[in-house]
Structures are given as structure tokens and as C-alpha cells.
Amino acid sequence: MTNRFERAEHLRSDPAALRAGWTSAKVLRFGVPDAAIVNQGSLQLEDAVVVGAQPPEEAVFLGLWNGEHTWAYRAAKARMGDEALRMLRLLGAELESDARALLFTALALLNWHDASAFSSFDGTPMQRSRGGWTRVHANGREEFPRTDPAVICLVHDGADRALLARRTGISGPRYALLAGFVEAGESAEECVAREIREEVGIDVSDIQYFGSQPWPFPRSLMLGFTAVGDPQQELEYRDGEIAEARWFTRDDVRRARELGDWTSAQTDVPLLLPGGLSIARKIIDHWL
């Protein structure tokens, strides 16, 4: 099936086409913090002309949604008190894949602009260009949206148990996978081994790539892996990021899946899993 979302890169460098398309364009409005307008599980896009006669300075061109020019912007007054706004970490699992792609693209760009008003090269102010896909110095130097690579890994014993961890500051039985950012000069596989050793003190082998997912909170690309670890090796929480890690059986994880996910209010259960939006949950479900 063809996605309803097309990035339409050729339009970004055509200001005349962008202005002409604005009259019939749609706009996805974001609140503060990361929230979007959703109604019954569907993204609600507004007519662009309601926003203004031309694209506002802070808007970014996303591409074509159902063949129509589509933009996004963050409205300072659209805060979480607005009834229709939904937090993206919670609503994403309700959306189809092409709607999530639209949503994640918008959020990644807006978050980048929020943090990139000034040049990382010489500190001077920059202007948005190419429909919001670049920022430009006065001397013409371009800077592009930044994506930070991170790894996330399900450690299992090669048989019936998986190691899940609860991060410091996370309350209740909310366990997830081990994860961390790729360092300079480091491969993704090297990062997997280092992060697991740093976070829980064990060594892993048979590191296998699973898949990737954009995670614009604020602007990461999650690279998913599985790896084999030894349950007999003592767990050590070396870097202070992990409060607790435990080996769970497949039956433990299956029972947890029936309970829902992190959004559940239950606290008297041994395990709650990450939500279905995340690559963490996809890796867990694949292991099951």
C-alpha cells in the first residue's frame, strides 16, 4: 500500500511552489511540550489559511499528505490544558505507520529548530530555509537537522529468559530494555556491548541487529539489537542510570503483556512493559 505521506524533497527548495501550495495546505499544530491534536485516534490537520495568509516563520514543510502540502508548527498557546491535545509518547501507538512518520518528522524538525537558532560553527543567528529543512548563516553556510544515533538492546540467555531493567527515577514495575547513545568513533555493536557493561556490568555476545525507529524525543534514531548474556554473571549497576535489573521468563513477559503497558495504573504487579509505539516493545514481542 502506498503511504499517504510523501516527503516531496523537490518542493523544499521552491519557495514559489510552497507559497502557492499554502492556500490549500494543511497544518499539524503542536502544543508545548510535545503534544498534537488528535481526535478518535486520528491526527487532526487544520486548513493552513486559518493560521495565516502565508507560512509563519516558525512553520516547517513536511511534504505531501494525501497529495496536499502539509506543514507543522508549534503554537505557544496550545498547551496541555487543551482538551484535544495528546502527548505523543502515549498516542503514537494508536496511529497508522504513515501517520506516525508524519508526526515524527514534524516533531524532529521542530525540536531541532528549538535548539538550533544559533550556528554551532560561530554562534551567529541563522535563518530557516528550504521549508524548514535547513538553517542558513549570513555567509550562506547551511546546517541540517541533527539526528543522534542510539542503541537499544534486549539481552536474553539464548533460551527462556530476558534481562529487563528499570531506570533510576522510573516508579513502579515499569521495566524496559537497556539503551544508550553511540559515542564518537564507535560502531553500533561496540556501543551495545559498552552500554550493557556500563549499566548492568555483564558481557554480551552474538549481538544481532533487529531494526530501527526514529524517536524524536528530542531527535534520536534508535537502532534495535538483541544479544546473549549469562544470567549467572553478577549484575552491577555501574553508572547510576539503572535502579534495578531482573531476568524474566517468557511466561513472566507474556503475563505482563496481558496487563497492558507503562500507561497502566497498576503497581501491585511484578512487571509492566513499554508501550506498543516503541521499538523496545517490538523487540520484546518478537522475542516472545
Salt bridges, closest charged atoms under 4 A:
ASP34 OD1 - ARG74 NH1 3.46
GLU46 OE2 - ARG29 NE 3.41
ASP47 OD1 - LYS26 NZ 2.43
ASP82 OD2 - ARG29 NH1 3.99
GLU94 OE2 - ARG86 NH2 2.93
GLU96 OE1 - ARG4 NH2 3.10
ASP98 OD2 - ARG4 NE 3.08
ASP114 OD2 - ARG74 NH2 2.96
ASP122 OD1 - HIS137 ND1 3.76
GLU143 OE2 - HIS137 NE2 3.29
ASP148 OD1 - ARG146 NE 2.56
ASP148 OD2 - ARG219 NE 3.85
ASP157 OD2 - ARG161 NE 3.26
ASP160 OD1 - ARG250 NH1 3.85
GLU183 OE2 - ARG194 NH1 3.64
GLU186 OE2 - ARG194 NE 2.62
GLU195 OE2 - ARG194 NH1 3.25
GLU198 OE1 - ARG194 NH1 3.11
GLU199 OE2 - ARG167 NH2 3.00
ASP203 OD1 - ARG197 NE 3.26
GLU236 OE1 - ARG238 NE 3.29
GLU241 OE1 - ARG167 NH1 3.01
GLU244 OE1 - ARG166 NH2 3.48
ASP251 OD1 - ARG254 NH1 3.41
ASP252 OD1 - ARG255 NH2 2.84
ASP285 OD1 - ARG257 NH1 3.39
ASP285 OD1 - ARG281 NE 3.20
